[in-house]
Amino acid sequence: DARRMAVERIRKYGRVFTTDDPVEVELACYKATRDSLEWQRKNPGVALPPVMQAQVNGLLPAEEHLLLACSLALPEKIFRISPWTRKRAWAFVHHPWHTELGAGGCGKSTDIGALIYFDFCAYRDCTTVKVYSTTKESLRKRIWKDIVKFHQAYPSDLKYTPSTFQITYGAADTIHGIFGLGVPRDNGDIAISNLIGVHNTRHICAAAALQGTLANPNYMHP
């Protein structure tokens, strides 16, 4: 009937979704599969609870849903999936810590920026993301410009404040958001203090080309 058609908008993966945005469909599937991975990480060797198992039956791996969200939301001229993109997405989803090494222009910042941005879109109400470089000007030239580009390419309810390097869930939100920060070169005390102080359910930290800042092993805190 008309009432049911107004609610059921997209059918995919054997499910009915109450949205007409295919990106939101993939983000919802990503969130369900990512939550199941996190549960298994905290409960190794234990089967998923029946309700959680039912939520992920018939879905793709979490990284595939995240990449589908990225590719559906972004034009190919600014984001294209390569074999390296798939490796980065797998590492982003399955490992709490990983390092990207490679020559300039090989897509590290673009790929990680897209993964961070759309992960935040899926978990916008419980995630704090901090993105670092040696200075804010360096950050602007690196991963931050990609994150902003993706935000501008995909309409959402997130609030971008250029002057303070913030993309937040709400205009005055100081917790749920993506925050760009400069870490002074060779000043580990300030670097560590900038990492501390925000309490949230999920935290992501991304450091872009922190030459000198992490050279002192005394500041290599977990």
N, C-alpha and C positions, 0 to 999 in steps of 0.2 A: 504494500500500500504506500501512499504518499509519505506517511510519517516514517516508515521504515527506510524508504529511498533517501529521505533527507538525512538520515544518520549513516547509512552504509554507503560510503563514497568510493573506497578502493578495496578490491579483493585481491590479495596476494599472499603467497606462502600458506594457503589454506586458512586464511583469516580474513576478517572484515575490519577495516580501519575507518575511524570516524573523521577522516581528514581527506581533503582533495589535493594535498601536497605530497608527491611521491618522496620528497626528501624527508619529510616528517615520518613517513612510513619506515624508511631505512634507519632513521635515527631511533625510532621506537624499538626496532628489531636489534639494532646495535646495543641499546641500553639493556635489553633483556638478556642478550647473549653475553655481554660484558659483565653484567651482574652475576651470571652463573659462573663465569671464569673466576671472578673474585671470590665467590663462595667456595669454589673448589680449591683455590689457593690457600684459603684459611682452614679448609677441612679436607686435607689430602687423603685420598683413598676412600672417602665417604660419598655415597651416591647422593645426587641432588634430591632435595625434598620434592615430593610428587608435584606440588603446585609449581615450583620453579622449573621442573623438568617439562611439564605441560606447556609452559610459556615459551620454551626454546625448541620444542619438537617441530621439525620441518623447516627450521631457519638455517641460514648459512653461518659459517664462522663469523665471530664478531668483527674481525678486521675487514671481511668482505662487505658487510653492511656499512661499515664506516666509509670504505672507499666508494661504495655505490652512492652514499649520501653526497660525498665530495663531487663525484663526477656528474651526478644529476643536477647539483646546485650551481656548478661552475662551468663557464664556457671552456672549450678545449684550448683556446689560445692562452689561458692563464693557468690551467691545471690539466695535466695529461698523465695518466697512469702508466708507469714503466715497470719493468721487473724489479728495479730498485725501490720503487714506490711500494710495491707489494711486500718486499722484505722489511722496509721501514714500518709499514702498517702492522705487520705481524709482531715485530719487536715492540712497537708502541703499546700493543694490546696485551702481550704475554709477559713482558718484563717490566718490573717497577723501575728499573734503571738501565739506560743504555746510552752509548756514545756514538755519535756520527763523525766519521773522519773522511775527508775527501777534498779534492781540488775545488777551487771556487767555480761556481757556475754549474755544478753537477746536480743541483736540485735538492740539496739537503734542507735548506731553509724553506723552500716552497712546499716540499712534502710534509715536513714536520709542522709547518705553520698551518697547513690545511687540516692535518690530523688533530692538532690542538684546538683549532677553531670549531670544528664540527663535533669533537668530543664535548666541548663546552656547550654547544647548542643542545646536545642531548642531556647534559647534566647541569644546566644553567642555574638551577635552584639549590645546588649543594656543592659547587666546585669553586676553588680559588686557583687561578693560573698566574704564575709570575714568570715573566720572560726577561732575561738579563743580557746585557752586554757591558763592555767596559765603560761606555757613556751612553746617554740617551741618543746622542747624534749617531753614534755607531749602531745603536739598536734600530734607529729609523732607517738606516741603509741596509739592514740585514733582515732578520726574520719578521720584525714588526711591520715593515712595508707589505709583506706578503699577507700577514694576518689582516691588516686593514683592507687590503685589496679583496680578500675573500669576503670580509664583512660587507663591503660595498657592493659586491657582485650578487650576494644572496640576501634579499630583503628579509628582515627579522625584526623582532621587538627589542633587540639589544640596543643599548645606548652607547654611542661612540663619542668620547670627549678627546679631541686631538691634543689640546693643550696639556693634558695630564697623562697621556698615554694610557687610556682606559677604555675598555669595552665591557660594559656592565649589564647586569640583568635589569637593574632599575637606574634611574637618573642619579639618585643619591646613594647608590649601593657601594659600600666600600669593602665588601667581603666577596660577593658572588660576581666574579668578573675575570677578565684578562688584563693584567697590569704590567706595563713595561717599565723597567727600572734600570738605571745605570749603576754599575758597581765600580767605584774608583779603583784604578789600577794599583796593584801592590798593597791595597788596604783590606786585608782579610777580615779585620774586626768589623768594619762597616759592612762588608759583604755578608757576613754571617748574621749580623743584626737585622739586615734587610730581609733575610729569609725567615725570620721568626716573628711571631706576634699575631698571626691571623688564625683563628680557630674555625675550621669548617670540616665537613664530612670527607671531602676529596681535595687533594692538593696536587698540582702539577707544577714543576719548576723546569724551565728550559733555559740553558745558558748558551749564548751564541758568541763564540770566539772570545773567550775571556783570557786573552793572552796576559800573562804576568799575574793576574789575580789569583789563580789557582796553583801557581808555581811553588808556593810554600806549603810543604806537606802538613804543617800545623793547622792549615785552614781546610784540609780535605775532610770535612765533617760528613758523616753519613746523612 
